[in-house]
Amino acid sequence: MLTIRLFRIGKKNQPAFKVVVTDKKNPPRGGRFVEEVGRYNPLTKDRKFLGDRIKHWIAVGAKPSDTVWNMLVSEGIVQGKKIPKHATPKKEEEAPKQEEKTEVTPQT
């Protein structure tokens, strides 16, 4: 299965990312990818995407990661809602405790 995700490049404390199409099984830092479809620099907030290629890969069946999806929505390349990435899970509602039944044994 193909996925569109970030691939980290750059020196230590100077991150930069390529947006790549790769197989889901490949490791994120493996360096093997099908196509580079964009770049992202978090220090300067610079984003560059190849919108037509991203739309092509999504039409073929590639799934973008949550972070990439949110960036594509904010750039206007795809339509949809952003995915809350750091949402806290809801606590399960505690079921009401059942009353404990105790058997009373008759003493003889």
Backbone as ProteinMPNN parsed JSONL, in Angstrom:
{"seq_chain_A": "MLTIRLFRIGKKNQPAFKVVVTDKKNPPRGGRFVEEVGRYNPLTKDRKFLGDRIKHWIAVGAKPSDTVWNMLVSEGIVQGKKIPKHATPKKEEEAPKQEEKTEVTPQT", "coords_chain_A": {"N_chain_A": [[0.841, -1.169, 0.0], [0.571, 2.19, -0.84], [1.803, 5.229, 0.567], [1.711, 8.689, 1.436], [4.065, 10.614, 2.852], [6.18, 12.353, 5.285], [9.68, 12.797, 4.831], [12.576, 12.951, 6.522], [15.209, 15.235, 6.149], [18.337, 17.01, 6.266], [20.547, 18.733, 8.571], [21.581, 18.106, 12.015], [19.452, 19.593, 14.362], [18.543, 21.28, 12.389], [16.06, 20.763, 10.803], [14.534, 19.553, 7.799], [12.118, 18.602, 5.415], [11.192, 16.184, 2.967], [8.359, 15.592, 0.991], [7.134, 12.582, 0.254], [6.149, 9.829, -1.866], [5.737, 6.589, -0.934], [6.178, 3.064, -0.249], [4.209, 1.619, 2.298], [5.478, -0.227, 3.907], [8.171, 0.356, 3.85], [10.846, 1.731, 5.798], [10.648, 4.889, 7.562], [13.019, 6.389, 7.39], [14.39, 5.192, 5.398], [15.033, 5.895, 2.749], [14.178, 4.934, 0.342], [11.927, 5.646, -2.069], [9.022, 6.244, -4.138], [8.325, 8.618, -5.511], [9.145, 12.084, -5.256], [7.112, 14.563, -4.01], [6.955, 17.05, -2.888], [8.162, 19.647, -0.619], [9.072, 20.67, 2.721], [9.876, 23.044, 5.098], [10.241, 23.399, 8.393], [11.423, 25.409, 9.918], [11.431, 27.839, 8.499], [8.851, 27.815, 7.711], [8.235, 27.217, 5.097], [6.575, 25.862, 2.371], [6.264, 23.682, -0.344], [4.481, 22.168, -2.839], [3.691, 19.663, -5.278], [0.897, 19.862, -6.678], [-0.704, 18.608, -8.708], [0.539, 16.113, -9.023], [0.246, 15.054, -6.472], [-2.544, 14.822, -6.304], [-2.863, 12.929, -8.317], [-1.576, 10.643, -7.2], [-3.166, 10.227, -4.954], [-5.559, 9.604, -6.22], [-4.83, 7.207, -7.371], [-4.597, 5.623, -5.154], [-2.981, 6.082, -2.956], [-2.449, 6.798, 0.469], [-2.41, 9.682, 2.408], [-0.377, 10.645, 5.235], [-1.429, 11.686, 8.554], [-0.333, 14.201, 9.261], [0.611, 15.149, 6.784], [-1.822, 15.21, 5.411], [-3.175, 17.269, 6.826], [-1.55, 19.441, 6.143], [-1.964, 19.526, 3.366], [-4.675, 20.151, 3.264], [-4.671, 22.707, 4.427], [-3.221, 24.077, 2.511], [-4.959, 23.966, 0.409], [-5.02, 22.019, -1.532], [-6.33, 19.558, -1.338], [-9.731, 18.803, -0.481], [-11.468, 18.898, 2.573], [-11.693, 18.074, 6.101], [-9.423, 18.98, 8.714], [-7.379, 16.643, 10.49], [-7.469, 15.952, 13.865], [-4.481, 15.847, 15.365], [-3.177, 15.711, 17.857], [-5.085, 14.982, 19.748], [-6.602, 14.306, 22.874], [-7.399, 11.133, 24.211], [-10.74, 10.105, 24.933], [-11.996, 9.452, 28.174], [-13.104, 6.305, 29.244], [-16.45, 5.735, 30.086], [-17.322, 4.961, 33.334], [-18.748, 1.941, 34.216], [-21.747, 1.355, 36.038], [-21.353, 0.003, 39.276], [-22.116, -3.328, 40.107], [-24.253, -4.59, 42.585], [-22.888, -6.449, 45.171], [-23.562, -9.795, 45.739], [-24.146, -11.652, 48.577], [-24.003, -14.784, 49.966], [-25.811, -16.211, 52.557], [-25.132, -18.645, 54.762], [-26.886, -21.06, 56.527], [-26.354, -21.707, 59.977], [-25.767, -24.626, 61.761]], "CA_chain_A": [[0.0, 0.0, 0.0], [1.348, 3.418, -0.94], [1.488, 6.297, 1.508], [2.381, 9.974, 1.233], [4.511, 11.002, 4.184], [7.364, 13.197, 5.378], [10.982, 12.132, 4.868], [13.441, 13.967, 7.135], [16.551, 15.49, 5.639], [18.898, 18.159, 6.96], [21.5, 18.503, 9.647], [21.053, 18.065, 13.371], [18.836, 20.854, 14.775], [18.109, 22.031, 11.21], [15.265, 19.796, 10.046], [13.812, 19.858, 6.573], [11.422, 17.381, 5.049], [10.652, 15.934, 1.643], [7.079, 14.899, 0.991], [7.394, 11.514, -0.701], [5.235, 8.698, -2.017], [6.526, 5.397, -0.665], [5.441, 1.91, 0.229], [3.979, 1.694, 3.742], [6.389, -1.136, 4.592], [9.512, 0.927, 3.912], [11.052, 2.545, 6.993], [10.574, 6.321, 7.264], [14.328, 6.95, 7.087], [15.051, 4.237, 4.521], [15.548, 6.528, 1.559], [13.591, 4.371, -0.863], [10.584, 6.143, -2.301], [8.593, 6.196, -5.527], [8.405, 9.947, -6.104], [9.134, 13.234, -4.363], [6.002, 15.414, -4.443], [6.947, 18.333, -2.211], [9.158, 19.949, 0.404], [8.567, 21.431, 3.86], [10.907, 23.502, 6.02], [9.529, 23.894, 9.571], [12.066, 26.59, 10.497], [10.981, 29.017, 7.758], [7.444, 27.551, 7.378], [8.155, 27.193, 3.645], [5.963, 24.634, 1.845], [6.114, 23.611, -1.792], [3.873, 20.905, -3.211], [3.284, 19.438, -6.661], [-0.508, 19.536, -6.457], [-1.241, 17.665, -9.686], [1.093, 14.783, -8.737], [-0.375, 14.565, -5.235], [-3.899, 14.394, -6.664], [-2.728, 11.689, -9.081], [-1.273, 9.533, -6.313], [-4.348, 9.961, -4.122], [-6.524, 8.922, -7.091], [-4.338, 5.846, -7.58], [-4.86, 4.875, -3.93], [-2.041, 6.397, -1.88], [-3.059, 7.433, 1.634], [-1.494, 10.606, 3.081], [-0.323, 10.577, 6.695], [-2.26, 12.715, 9.179], [0.355, 15.49, 9.171], [0.595, 15.568, 5.378], [-3.216, 15.541, 5.089], [-3.464, 18.59, 7.382], [-0.837, 20.439, 5.345], [-2.624, 19.614, 2.063], [-5.949, 20.855, 3.466], [-4.401, 24.123, 4.656], [-2.755, 24.647, 1.238], [-6.071, 23.964, -0.534], [-4.82, 21.016, -2.583], [-7.435, 18.618, -1.177], [-10.856, 19.317, 0.281], [-11.807, 18.074, 3.714], [-11.417, 18.637, 7.413], [-8.155, 18.583, 9.296], [-7.434, 15.548, 11.445], [-6.828, 16.372, 15.12], [-3.315, 14.979, 15.532], [-2.793, 15.572, 19.253], [-6.289, 14.946, 20.564], [-6.518, 13.391, 24.002], [-8.469, 10.143, 24.131], [-11.802, 10.265, 25.922], [-12.011, 8.417, 29.194], [-14.273, 5.431, 29.157], [-17.392, 5.954, 31.178], [-17.31, 3.835, 34.254], [-20.031, 1.24, 34.317], [-22.177, 1.311, 37.438], [-20.963, -1.243, 39.945], [-23.235, -4.185, 40.494], [-24.239, -4.891, 44.014], [-22.341, -7.776, 45.446], [-24.505, -10.68, 46.409], [-23.484, -12.533, 49.536], [-24.871, -15.866, 50.418], [-25.774, -16.462, 53.982], [-25.33, -20.055, 55.002], [-27.459, -21.276, 57.873], [-25.483, -22.425, 60.88], [-26.507, -25.678, 62.455]], "C_chain_A": [[0.89, 1.238, 0.0], [0.877, 4.445, 0.079], [2.277, 7.547, 1.134], [2.765, 10.472, 2.618], [5.766, 11.863, 4.112], [8.619, 12.331, 5.48], [11.992, 13.167, 5.335], [14.796, 14.016, 6.447], [17.1, 16.664, 6.441], [19.816, 17.758, 8.09], [20.788, 18.41, 10.998], [20.621, 19.476, 13.764], [18.487, 21.775, 13.602], [17.247, 21.126, 10.337], [14.681, 20.399, 8.775], [13.202, 18.532, 6.135], [11.095, 17.368, 3.564], [9.296, 15.28, 1.844], [7.178, 13.862, -0.113], [6.247, 10.512, -0.733], [6.092, 7.447, -1.876], [5.614, 4.258, -0.255], [5.341, 1.995, 1.749], [4.986, 0.845, 4.516], [7.802, -0.574, 4.707], [9.671, 1.758, 5.179], [11.052, 4.027, 6.642], [11.919, 6.936, 6.894], [15.094, 6.069, 6.117], [15.619, 4.833, 3.251], [14.99, 5.975, 0.27], [12.168, 4.895, -1.01], [10.304, 6.165, -3.789], [8.785, 7.553, -6.196], [8.412, 11.012, -5.013], [8.076, 14.201, -4.874], [5.946, 16.747, -3.705], [8.077, 18.459, -1.211], [8.508, 20.774, 1.501], [9.742, 21.767, 4.769], [10.207, 24.088, 7.24], [10.155, 25.134, 10.192], [11.593, 27.871, 9.814], [9.507, 28.923, 7.379], [7.209, 27.562, 5.866], [7.617, 25.838, 3.19], [5.863, 24.735, 0.333], [5.599, 22.224, -2.141], [3.632, 20.868, -4.714], [1.843, 18.93, -6.608], [-1.054, 18.512, -7.425], [-0.719, 16.251, -9.434], [0.492, 14.194, -7.458], [-1.784, 14.074, -5.514], [-3.861, 13.086, -7.448], [-2.505, 10.505, -8.146], [-2.437, 9.213, -5.386], [-5.407, 9.234, -4.936], [-6.114, 7.472, -7.331], [-4.552, 4.996, -6.331], [-3.888, 5.131, -2.8], [-2.772, 7.145, -0.766], [-2.066, 8.398, 2.261], [-1.516, 10.394, 4.593], [-1.154, 11.733, 7.261], [-1.631, 14.097, 9.039], [0.332, 16.017, 7.745], [-0.824, 15.955, 4.966], [-3.561, 16.947, 5.583], [-2.767, 19.692, 6.596], [-1.504, 20.614, 3.981], [-3.959, 20.345, 2.167], [-5.691, 22.344, 3.647], [-3.884, 24.815, 3.392], [-3.862, 24.69, 0.185], [-5.925, 22.963, -1.664], [-5.924, 19.966, -2.53], [-8.514, 19.278, -0.334], [-11.149, 18.365, 1.428], [-11.502, 18.795, 5.01], [-10.054, 18.162, 7.88], [-8.392, 17.476, 10.319], [-6.773, 16.02, 12.737], [-5.713, 15.398, 15.474], [-2.991, 14.724, 16.991], [-4.014, 15.58, 20.171], [-6.109, 13.944, 21.7], [-7.665, 12.396, 23.915], [-9.492, 10.368, 25.242], [-11.734, 9.118, 26.919], [-13.279, 7.597, 29.049], [-15.171, 5.697, 30.366], [-17.412, 4.709, 32.058], [-18.705, 3.237, 34.344], [-20.445, 1.225, 35.786], [-21.85, -0.047, 38.052], [-22.207, -2.025, 40.334], [-23.109, -4.504, 41.97], [-23.743, -6.309, 44.223], [-23.369, -8.583, 46.217], [-23.72, -11.6, 47.332], [-24.478, -13.579, 49.968], [-24.686, -16.061, 51.918], [-26.059, -17.933, 54.183], [-25.873, -20.252, 56.422], [-26.486, -22.119, 58.718], [-26.296, -23.463, 61.618], [-25.949, -26.027, 63.796]], "O_chain_A": [[1.855, 1.314, 0.761], [-0.308, 4.514, 0.406], [3.375, 7.462, 0.584], [1.901, 10.723, 3.459], [6.338, 12.075, 3.043], [8.621, 11.281, 6.124], [12.244, 14.15, 4.638], [15.435, 12.993, 6.199], [16.364, 17.254, 7.231], [19.855, 16.601, 8.508], [19.577, 18.607, 11.105], [21.347, 20.441, 13.524], [18.166, 22.943, 13.818], [17.662, 20.758, 9.239], [14.38, 21.591, 8.704], [13.725, 17.464, 6.456], [10.766, 18.398, 2.976], [9.115, 14.495, 2.775], [7.292, 14.214, -1.287], [5.488, 10.367, 0.225], [7.06, 7.266, -2.614], [4.437, 4.457, 0.047], [6.296, 2.401, 2.411], [5.314, 1.165, 5.659], [8.557, -0.994, 5.584], [8.725, 2.425, 5.596], [11.422, 4.388, 5.525], [11.956, 7.917, 6.152], [16.316, 6.178, 6.016], [16.605, 4.319, 2.723], [15.296, 6.495, -0.803], [11.308, 4.619, -0.174], [11.224, 6.113, -4.606], [9.33, 7.644, -7.296], [7.765, 10.859, -3.977], [8.122, 14.619, -6.031], [4.989, 17.502, -3.876], [8.843, 17.523, -0.983], [7.53, 21.485, 1.266], [10.508, 20.886, 5.161], [9.631, 25.172, 7.145], [9.478, 25.85, 10.93], [11.378, 28.883, 10.481], [8.966, 29.854, 6.784], [6.112, 27.88, 5.408], [8.14, 24.793, 3.576], [5.43, 25.755, -0.203], [6.212, 21.22, -1.779], [3.399, 21.9, -5.345], [1.599, 17.728, -6.505], [-1.801, 17.622, -7.015], [-1.461, 15.285, -9.614], [0.259, 12.989, -7.371], [-2.183, 13.021, -5.016], [-4.726, 12.229, -7.268], [-3.168, 9.477, -8.28], [-2.67, 8.047, -5.065], [-6.084, 8.347, -4.417], [-6.973, 6.603, -7.479], [-4.676, 3.776, -6.432], [-3.96, 4.458, -1.772], [-3.605, 8.013, -1.028], [-0.966, 7.979, 2.62], [-2.539, 10.013, 5.161], [-1.535, 12.647, 6.529], [-2.328, 15.063, 8.729], [0.063, 17.197, 7.52], [-1.006, 16.934, 4.242], [-4.167, 17.731, 4.853], [-3.336, 20.767, 6.402], [-1.601, 21.737, 3.487], [-4.333, 21.082, 1.254], [-6.412, 23.166, 3.082], [-4.089, 26.017, 3.222], [-3.721, 25.378, -0.826], [-6.642, 23.054, -2.66], [-6.405, 19.527, -3.575], [-8.239, 20.2, 0.433], [-11.081, 17.147, 1.258], [-11.107, 19.961, 5.02], [-9.587, 17.088, 7.499], [-9.458, 17.385, 10.928], [-5.62, 16.45, 12.706], [-5.977, 14.254, 15.843], [-2.569, 13.621, 17.337], [-3.958, 16.14, 21.266], [-5.535, 12.871, 21.512], [-8.788, 12.774, 23.58], [-9.143, 10.772, 26.351], [-11.453, 7.974, 26.562], [-14.361, 8.114, 28.774], [-14.707, 5.859, 31.494], [-17.505, 3.577, 31.582], [-19.699, 3.942, 34.524], [-19.602, 1.096, 36.673], [-22.043, -1.094, 37.435], [-23.197, -1.475, 40.816], [-22.016, -4.663, 42.513], [-24.144, -7.239, 43.523], [-23.955, -8.125, 47.198], [-22.754, -12.242, 46.919], [-25.631, -13.291, 50.288], [-23.576, -16.071, 52.449], [-27.127, -18.415, 53.807], [-25.366, -19.672, 57.382], [-25.892, -23.089, 58.246], [-27.412, -23.183, 62.053], [-26.485, -26.9, 64.48]]}, "name": "protein", "num_of_chains": 1, "seq": "MLTIRLFRIGKKNQPAFKVVVTDKKNPPRGGRFVEEVGRYNPLTKDRKFLGDRIKHWIAVGAKPSDTVWNMLVSEGIVQGKKIPKHATPKKEEEAPKQEEKTEVTPQT"}
